[in-house]
Amino acid sequence: MDNQPKKVIILGTAWPFRGGLAAYNERLANELESRGITTEIITFTVQYPAILFPGKTQFSEEPSTFTNIKRKLSSVNPITWWTTAKYINSQQPDLVITRYWIPFMGPCLGSVVRLLNKKIKVICLLDNVIPHEKRIGDVIFTKYFVKPIQKYIAMSQTVMDDLYSFKKEGNCILNPHPVFDNFGKKINQEKAKTELGLDKKDGYVLFFGFIRKYKGLDLAIRAFAEWKDQLPNKKLLIAGEFYGDAEFYYAIAEELGIKEDIIWHTDFIPDSKVKYYFSACDVVLQPYYSATQSGVTQIAYQFEVPMIVTKVGGLPELVEHGKTGYLVDQDPSDIAKHIFEFYEKGRAAFDDDMQKAKEQFSWKYLVNNFIKLYRES
């Protein structure tokens, strides 16, 4: 393609750090490389100080899917902000893509951007502008970050609206989170259940990902109490690490007398195991209290698993009610009602629409939007 960048540096999380941000950046880097664009990722030496990190470890035990990664940036050491910018300037990239997902990173990433050679174009890929869990400094840090950047790609209309509440000028393109195809392909459901040690005769409603308050696991547990007796062979499968007080959720399940009926897989789920969870389940449940977009939704599309999601943030932009899943209220009874409806309708009824929707979320489309913004003066 004419007038596309020859060299790109992605500034953000990557291996040896784990999680969806790292997986996304590495997948994007591979897509850029496939288009003939030389790509490098600059990631952190220190991403979050241990005292601020709620999980067990920040690091992956699996190999990277992209090799040209350099660890240079500490989120809390301003000297590295300067040395990272100096390194980027020495490499003379045509384009720097910086992620923004949490205001804590505003001073670090905003400073690097300010120190870049003005000939280098910068595009920000926005996950969030206003965080799910608010903290002191959010507004100041976000204002600092967005001020020098004029070009953005937002993953949901909610995020785009949030951006324009901070700055009126600038160009922002809406591009939903692409399908997470780096976790492999769907496998036989019985084989997947065997791999996870699940009973083959049962069906599974999957709650997947890091467990934080805003993701509404408490709603999922209360909904399970309502469908458990009427659908005795349909289980709630919780797969993901607690980022917070596990006892809060155990107490709810204990109070409802269903703790032993829930399948708790609450360690971090490595990338190599993701395909088993999405292949084993019948439907994915996302009962979020707040949301912008969700990587879980795009994993579900990759494995063509229908979703039941609450009507918050950018989730209704991704799930078509009655076709690729259901949009529900933040209410256990409404969630349970749609679980019943899903099983009554049957998963096969969603197959055609899932396949059509999956085709809309391509990495090629995302890269085309980066190139479109890059071409603009």
C-alpha positions in Angstrom: 0.0 0.0 0.0 1.4 3.4 -1.0 2.1 6.0 1.6 2.0 3.6 4.6 4.5 3.9 7.4 7.7 1.9 6.8 8.6 1.6 10.5 6.3 1.6 13.5 7.0 1.5 17.3 4.2 0.3 19.6 4.5 1.8 23.1 2.7 -0.4 25.7 2.4 -3.7 27.5 4.0 -6.8 25.9 5.8 -10.0 26.9 7.1 -10.8 29.5 4.0 -9.1 30.9 0.8 -11.1 30.7 -2.9 -10.4 29.9 -5.1 -9.0 27.2 -3.1 -5.8 26.6 0.0 -7.7 25.9 -1.8 -10.2 23.7 -3.4 -7.4 21.7 -0.2 -5.4 21.2 1.7 -8.5 20.0 -1.2 -9.5 17.6 -1.2 -5.9 16.2 2.5 -6.0 15.7 2.3 -9.3 13.8 -0.5 -7.8 11.6 1.7 -4.7 10.9 4.6 -6.9 10.0 2.4 -9.0 7.6 1.7 -5.7 5.8 5.4 -5.1 5.2 5.8 -2.6 8.0 8.8 -3.0 10.3 7.5 -3.1 13.8 9.0 -3.0 17.3 7.3 -3.0 20.7 8.7 -1.0 23.6 7.4 -2.3 26.9 8.1 -1.8 30.5 10.8 -2.8 32.9 8.3 -1.8 35.7 4.7 -1.7 34.6 3.0 -1.4 38.0 4.8 -1.3 41.3 4.0 -4.5 43.2 2.1 -2.6 45.9 -0.4 -1.4 43.2 -0.8 -4.7 41.4 -3.8 -6.8 42.6 -2.9 -10.1 41.1 -0.4 -12.8 41.9 2.1 -12.0 39.2 2.4 -9.6 36.3 4.5 -12.0 34.3 3.7 -14.6 31.7 5.0 -18.2 31.9 4.5 -18.7 28.2 6.6 -17.5 25.2 5.8 -14.4 23.3 4.0 -14.4 19.9 6.1 -11.5 18.7 9.9 -11.3 19.1 11.0 -7.7 18.5 10.2 -6.5 22.0 12.5 -4.2 24.1 12.0 -3.5 27.8 13.0 0.1 28.4 10.2 2.0 30.2 9.4 2.2 33.9 6.1 3.7 34.7 7.5 5.3 37.9 11.0 6.4 36.9 11.1 9.6 34.9 14.7 9.0 33.8 13.4 6.1 31.7 10.8 8.3 30.1 13.6 10.5 28.8 15.8 7.5 27.7 12.9 5.8 26.1 12.1 8.9 24.0 15.7 9.3 23.1 15.8 5.7 21.9 12.7 6.1 19.9 14.1 9.2 18.3 17.3 7.4 17.4 15.3 4.7 15.6 13.5 7.3 13.4 10.1 5.5 13.2 7.5 7.0 10.9 4.8 6.3 13.5 4.5 5.6 17.2 1.3 3.9 18.4 0.7 4.4 22.1 -1.9 2.6 24.2 -3.9 4.3 26.9 -5.9 2.2 29.3 -5.5 3.7 32.8 -4.7 7.2 34.0 -1.8 5.9 36.1 0.1 5.7 32.9 -0.7 9.3 31.9 2.5 10.9 33.3 4.8 8.2 31.9 3.3 7.9 28.4 2.4 11.6 28.1 6.0 12.5 28.9 7.5 10.1 26.3 5.2 11.5 23.6 6.2 15.1 24.5 9.9 14.2 24.1 9.5 12.7 20.7 10.9 14.3 17.5 8.1 16.3 16.0 8.6 14.6 12.7 7.3 11.3 14.2 3.6 10.9 13.9 1.7 9.6 17.0 -1.6 7.8 17.2 -3.2 6.7 20.4 -5.1 3.5 20.7 -7.7 4.2 23.4 -9.0 1.4 25.6 -10.4 3.7 28.3 -10.4 7.4 29.1 -12.3 7.3 32.3 -11.4 4.2 34.3 -13.9 1.6 35.7 -12.4 2.1 39.2 -11.8 5.8 39.8 -8.8 7.1 41.8 -7.3 10.4 42.8 -5.4 12.0 39.9 -7.4 10.4 37.1 -8.6 13.7 35.6 -5.2 15.5 35.9 -3.2 12.5 34.5 -5.6 12.0 31.6 -5.6 15.7 30.6 -1.8 15.6 30.7 -1.7 12.5 28.4 -4.3 13.6 25.8 -3.1 17.2 25.4 -0.2 16.6 22.9 -1.9 13.9 20.9 -4.3 14.7 18.0 -5.1 11.3 16.5 -6.9 8.5 18.2 -8.5 5.2 17.6 -11.2 4.4 20.1 -12.6 0.9 20.6 -16.1 2.0 21.5 -18.4 5.0 21.1 -18.4 5.4 24.9 -14.6 5.8 24.9 -14.8 8.3 22.0 -17.4 10.3 23.9 -15.2 10.3 26.9 -12.2 11.5 24.9 -14.2 14.5 23.6 -15.2 15.4 27.1 -11.5 16.0 27.7 -10.6 17.7 24.4 -12.8 19.0 21.6 -10.1 19.1 18.9 -8.4 16.0 17.3 -9.4 13.2 15.0 -10.8 10.0 16.5 -11.8 6.9 14.5 -14.1 4.3 16.0 -12.8 0.8 15.6 -14.1 -2.1 17.8 -11.7 -4.5 19.4 -10.7 -7.0 16.7 -11.3 -10.7 17.2 -8.7 -12.3 19.5 -7.6 -15.0 17.0 -4.2 -15.5 18.6 -5.7 -18.0 21.1 -6.1 -20.7 18.4 -9.2 -22.3 16.9 -12.3 -23.9 18.4 -11.9 -27.5 19.3 -14.3 -30.3 20.0 -16.4 -29.5 23.0 -16.1 -32.9 24.7 -12.3 -32.8 24.2 -12.2 -29.4 25.8 -14.3 -30.5 28.8 -11.9 -33.4 29.3 -8.9 -31.1 29.2 -10.4 -29.0 31.9 -11.6 -31.9 34.0 -15.3 -30.9 33.5 -18.2 -33.3 33.5 -19.1 -34.1 29.9 -22.8 -34.4 30.6 -23.1 -30.8 31.9 -23.4 -27.6 29.9 -21.4 -24.5 31.1 -22.1 -20.8 31.3 -18.7 -19.2 31.3 -17.6 -16.1 33.3 -14.1 -15.4 32.1 -11.3 -13.0 32.9 -9.8 -11.1 35.8 -12.4 -10.8 38.6 -12.9 -7.2 39.5 -15.9 -5.5 41.2 -17.1 -3.8 38.0 -17.4 -7.1 36.2 -20.4 -8.2 38.2 -19.5 -11.7 39.2 -21.9 -11.2 42.2 -24.8 -10.9 39.7 -23.7 -14.0 37.9 -23.7 -16.0 41.2 -27.1 -14.7 42.1 -28.5 -15.5 38.7 -27.1 -19.0 38.9 -29.1 -19.5 42.1 -32.2 -18.8 40.1 -31.5 -21.1 37.1 -29.7 -23.9 39.0 -32.7 -26.0 40.0 -34.6 -25.6 36.7 -31.5 -26.3 34.6 -29.7 -28.8 36.9 -27.2 -29.9 34.3 -26.1 -26.3 33.4 -23.3 -25.0 35.6 -21.6 -21.7 36.2 -17.9 -21.9 35.3 -15.8 -19.1 36.7 -12.4 -18.9 35.0 -10.0 -16.1 36.0 -7.9 -14.7 38.8 -9.4 -12.6 41.6 -8.3 -9.0 41.6 -9.9 -8.2 44.9 -11.6 -9.9 47.8 -12.4 -13.5 46.9 -14.3 -13.9 50.2 -16.9 -11.4 49.0 -18.0 -13.8 46.2 -17.6 -17.0 48.2 -19.8 -15.5 51.0 -22.6 -14.8 48.5 -22.4 -18.3 47.1 -22.3 -19.8 50.6 -25.3 -17.7 51.7 -27.3 -19.0 48.6 -26.2 -22.6 49.2 -24.6 -22.9 45.8 -20.9 -22.6 46.5 -20.2 -26.3 45.9 -22.3 -26.2 42.6 -20.1 -23.5 41.0 -17.0 -24.5 39.1 -14.2 -22.3 40.4 -11.1 -22.1 38.2 -9.7 -18.9 39.9 -6.0 -19.0 38.9 -4.7 -17.0 36.0 -5.7 -18.6 32.8 -2.6 -18.8 30.5 -3.0 -18.1 26.8 -2.6 -21.8 25.8 -5.6 -22.7 27.9 -8.1 -20.1 26.7 -9.3 -22.2 23.7 -10.4 -24.9 26.1 -12.6 -22.7 28.2 -14.3 -21.1 25.2 -14.7 -24.4 23.4 -16.1 -26.2 26.4 -18.8 -23.6 27.3 -22.2 -23.0 25.7 -22.5 -19.3 26.3 -20.3 -16.5 27.8 -21.8 -14.3 30.5 -20.6 -10.7 31.1 -22.8 -9.2 33.7 -20.7 -6.0 34.0 -21.7 -2.9 36.0 -19.6 -0.7 33.7 -17.7 -1.3 30.5 -16.1 0.4 27.5 -15.3 -2.6 25.3 -14.2 -6.1 26.2 -11.5 -8.4 25.0 -13.6 -11.3 26.4 -16.4 -10.5 23.8 -13.8 -10.7 21.0 -12.5 -14.0 22.3 -16.1 -15.3 22.2 -16.4 -14.2 18.6 -13.2 -16.0 17.7 -14.7 -19.2 19.1 -18.2 -18.4 17.9 -19.7 -18.6 21.4 -22.9 -16.5 22.0 -22.8 -14.0 24.8 -25.2 -12.6 27.4 -24.0 -9.1 28.4 -25.4 -6.3 30.4 -26.5 -3.1 28.6 -23.6 -0.9 29.7 -20.9 1.1 27.9 -19.8 -0.3 24.6 -21.1 -3.9 25.1 -24.4 -3.2 23.2 -22.3 -2.1 20.2 -20.8 -5.6 20.0 -23.6 -8.0 20.7 -26.8 -8.1 18.7 -29.8 -9.0 20.8 -31.3 -12.3 19.8 -28.7 -13.0 17.1 -25.2 -13.1 18.7 -26.5 -13.3 22.2 -28.7 -11.2 24.6 -28.5 -7.7 26.1 -29.8 -7.9 29.7 -30.4 -5.6 32.7 -28.0 -5.6 35.7 -30.4 -7.9 37.5 -30.0 -11.6 38.4 -33.6 -12.4 37.4 -33.2 -10.9 34.0 -29.9 -12.7 33.5 -31.5 -16.0 34.6 -34.5 -15.4 32.2 -32.1 -15.1 29.3 -30.1 -18.1 30.3 -33.4 -20.1 30.1 -34.2 -18.5 26.7 -30.8 -19.3 25.4 -31.1 -23.0 26.2 -34.6 -23.1 25.0 -33.6 -21.6 21.7 -30.5 -23.8 21.4 -26.9 -22.7 20.7 -27.1 -23.8 17.0 -29.7 -21.0 16.4 -27.0 -18.5 16.9 -24.3 -20.1 14.6 -25.0 -18.2 11.3 -25.1 -14.8 13.0 -22.0 -15.5 15.0 -20.0 -16.3 11.9 -21.2 -13.2 10.1 -20.4 -10.9 13.0 -17.0 -12.4 13.4 -16.0 -11.3 9.9 -16.6 -7.7 10.8 -13.9 -7.6 13.5 -10.7 -8.0 11.5 -7.1 -6.9 12.3 -6.8 -5.8 8.6 -9.5 -3.2 9.1 -7.8 -1.9 12.2 -4.4 -1.5 10.4 -6.2 0.2 7.5 -7.5 2.8 10.0 -4.0 3.4 11.4 -2.8 4.0 7.9 -5.7 6.3 7.2 -4.8 8.5 10.2 -1.1 8.3 9.4 -1.7 9.7 5.9 -3.5 12.7 7.2 -1.3 15.8 7.8 
